Amino acid sequence: MKIRYIILSVVLIGVLIVGAVFMIPKLFTDEKATTNETNKSEETTTTAVTKEPETIKNNLPDATATTAIVVPPEMQAVIAENTAELYVDDAGLLAGNYPSQMVPLYGVSNLSQSHQITNDAGKPGWKTSYVSDYSTDELLVFYQALLTSAPDYTEEPISESTSMKGTVSGYTISITVSPNNPEKTDLPGNSAVSIFIEQV
């Protein structure tokens, strides 16, 4: 009887030793794999946090206007006659170097945007929009008088809007006068004016 217990004990101890020999290295391997996965996860997280963001293009144009602005006498006369109604940029809201001496803003109640731009052809210029309490007819009288002296002046009515275009002093000037739509401009007023100027 005692021999049977002894043999059973020896077999049981043998099984435990063999199990320990095979299982302990497996536990260490699993622990290393788990540690490696955790480290990789931490590295990925660290990489995601420290990764340099892509360069974001700023609002500055790729090119700046270089053609000197010379205002023809006919335009100077129109500007001089309407000085009281012209926008004075005391708040510095107009884009840098905006050519107010050539295309001033008339009857402004709120300036909605003004940017230096570079168009698809690589030409520099400006894009400016504003809202006015003046009627579209009042604004048209000023801008038509301002641009009609341009040799290539054109005017095109589109629905309730009027678009004028002409080249002056090496710059193409496009002006659109239309009734204000407060849903689009987010500004109160009777009329909206968009001015696009680009170097030829």
Secondary structure, 3 states (H helix, E strand, C coil): CHHHHHHHHHHHHHHHHHHHHHHHHHHHHHHHHHHHHHHHHHHHHHHHHHCCCCCCCCCCCCCCCCCCCCCCHHHHHHHHHCHHHECCCCCCCCCCCCCCCCCCCECCCEEEEEEEEECCCCCEEEEEEEEECCCHHHHHHHHHHHHCCCCCCEEEEECCEEEEEEEECCEEEEEEEEECCHHHHCCCCCEEEEEEEEEC
